[in-house]
């Protein structure tokens, strides 16, 4: 499971190397947290679902914003899942927290979380601007039904270069966002650390566990896409599962 703790020359929290089998274990442990305390966990899942519904309704006739909003949802999910990390943290302390019990700690750590949210927000804005330029090449897309646009652009095969470039650039931005956030938010929830310390620790954990965490990122993206594909019903379950599992990922990765 673990290959020792590697100390940081910058006096950051120690980071562990973990095996490539760990994402399955994190999902299992996340499921145990969800089963042990289903109501507050699913309440957060419902909030995720409502946010997803708002995205779909607001952008259904604006393909550019629709695609950016769904991909951006993955970028900001670690911030939105902060309450789930706190539920897992309290359960690890032997408590049985309710939804409201998760809020005081979030308020205590509001300042570093807000600074980190600004960093992720800048990445999301950067991605939106890139997408805007790329979509402008295709001409005006406002007012076009998104499903019609996807069928015309993505599935027709006539715009393979555009689709490939959009996915490649999006994947790079998403991977960067994942690298800075994989343990940042749970670390800030769990300990009195600055956003800089949290981000530096996250980048180090990512670099030392590249294959494992790229696999973990792929699982997160796959379950998120599946959640949207099931008309948001899947998000109600998948987001709490991933949130709790991400807490256990943090606990294994950071000493």
N, C-alpha and C positions, 0 to 999 in steps of 0.2 A: 504494500500500500504506500509506503513512505520510505524515502531514501535519505533521511537526515534533514536537519534544519540548517539552512545556509544563512549565516549572519550577513548583515549589510554593512559596507564601509560607511554609509551615510547615517548609521544609527537608526535605520528603519526597522520595523518589526521583521523578525526572521521569516523566511519563506521556505516551504517544503517542496521537494519534487514528489509528485504522485504518479501512480500508474495510469495507463490508458483505460483501465477497467473502471476507474472511479466514477465517471458520469452515471453509470447504471446504479452504483451504490448511492450517489447523491439523490437520484430520482426515488429510490426506495425509501431513503430516510425522509425525503420531503413528503412522500405519501404517508409515512407514519405520522408526521406532524399534522398533516391535513386530517387524517382519520381521528387523531387524538383530540382535535379542536376544530371540528368542521364549520361551525356557524360563523365565527369571525373570519376564518380563512375564506369561506365562500362569499362572505360579505365583501371582502376585498375583490374577489373574482367577479362579483356582480358589478362593482365599480369599473373594473377593466372592461367588462362587456358593454356597459353604458357608454364609456369613452369610445369604444370601437363603433358602437351604433352612431354616435355623434359624428365620428369621422366619415362613416359611409354616407350618412344623410347630407352632410355639408358639402361633400366633394363628388357626389355621384355624377354630376354633369361637368366636372372639371378634372379630366384625366390626369393632368400634371399634379394637381394638389392631392388627388386620390392616391396616386402611386407614392408620392413623397410622404403623405401622412401615414400610410401603412408602414413604409420602411422607417419613417421617423418614430413610429410607435415602438419599434424595437430599440431605438436609440435611447428613448426616455424611460423605458420599462424599469431599469434598475432603480430609478428615483421613485417611480410609482409603487414599487414593491417594498419600499422601506418599512411599511407597517407589517408586512409579512415576515421580514427579517426579525422585527421586534417580537412578534408572536413566537417565532422559533427560539429566540434568545431567552425569553421568559420561560418557555417550556423546558429548555435545557437547565434552568435554575430550579426546576421542580414545581413551577407554578402552572395554573390552568387559566391563562388570560382570556378575557373577552375582547371584543373589538375596541371598546373605549380604553381598555388597559394599555393598548399599544400606542395611544396618542401622546401621553406625557413625555415619553422619551424622544419622540419625534420633535416635539416642541423644544425640548432641551437642546437638541442637536440641529435646530433649524438653521442657524447661521452657516456652519460648514456645509450642510446639505444644500443650502441655497447657492453658495459659491460653486459647488460642484455642478448643480443644475445649470448654472450659467455657462460653465465650460461645455457641458453636453449640448446646451441650447445653441451655442456658437457652432458646434459641429453640425447640428441639424440645420441651422441656417445656411451654412456653407454648402451642404448637400442640396438644399432647396434651390439655391442660386445656380448650382451646376445643372440641376435638372431643368430649371427654367430656360437656361440657354439651350440645352439639348432639345427640349420640346419646341422651342421657338423655331428651330431648324425645320420642324415638320409643318410649321404654319400654325394658325390659331386652333386651339383645341377647346376653348371655352364653349360651353353649351352642348358639347357632344356627349352622348351617353357613354359612360366609362366602359360598359361591357362591349358596346359597338367598337369603341376605340381599341380595346384589347384584341378583339377579333381581327380588326383591320391591320393593326400595327404588329402585334406580337405573334399572332397565329397565321397570318397570311404568308409569311416567309419573304415578303418583299423588303423588309427593313431589318435584315439580320444584323447588319453592321451597327445600326442604332441600338437595337435590343442588346447586343453583346457588349457594346461600350457602356450602356446604362447599367447593366448588371455588374460589369467589372468595376466601374468606378464606385457604384453603390456598395459593392462588397468590400472594397478597400476602406471606405469611410466607416462602414458598419464594424469592420474588424478593428479599426483604430478606436472607435467608441467602446467596443467590447473590451479591448485591452486596458483602457483607462478606467473601466467601471467594474470589471469582473469581481473584484473584492472591495472596491472603494466604499460603496454605500454601507454594506454590512460592517466594514471596519469602523466607519465613522459612527455607526449606531452602537457598536459594541465597546469602543474605546474613545478616550478623549484625544483624538488625533486631528490634525489639520487636514484640509483638502489636499494640500501639496503632499503630505506624508501618505495619505490614502492613495492618491494617484500614482505616486512613485512606487509604492508597494505593489499596487495592481499591475503596473507595467513589468515589474520584476517577476512577479508570480507568473505573468503571461509568458515572458521570455524564457523562463526556466521550465515551463510546462506547455510548450507550444503545441505539440500534437494533441495532448489531452484536452487543452482548452479550445483549440479549433474544433475538435469533435463536440465539445460541450456547446460551443456557439452554434454549430450546425443543428444540434438537437433543439436548442432554444428557438432558432429560426423556424425549424420544421413544425414544432408544436404551435408556434404563434401563427404561422400561415394556415395550419390546420384549424386553429381556432377561428380565424377569419372565414375560412372556407365553409365552416359549419354555421354560418350566419351568426357568429359571435357566441353561440351557446358553448362551444368548446373553450372559449376564453375563460368562462366562469370557473371551469375546472383546471385548465392547463396553467393559467397564470398563478393561482395559489400553489400548485404543485411545483412550478419552476421557481417561484419565490422562496419557498421553504427549502427546496433542493439547493438553491444558490447560497443560502445561509450555510448549509453543510459543506458546500464547496469551499466557502471562505474559511470555515473552521479547520478544514484539512490543509488548506494552502498556506495559511498564515499562522505562525507559531505564537 
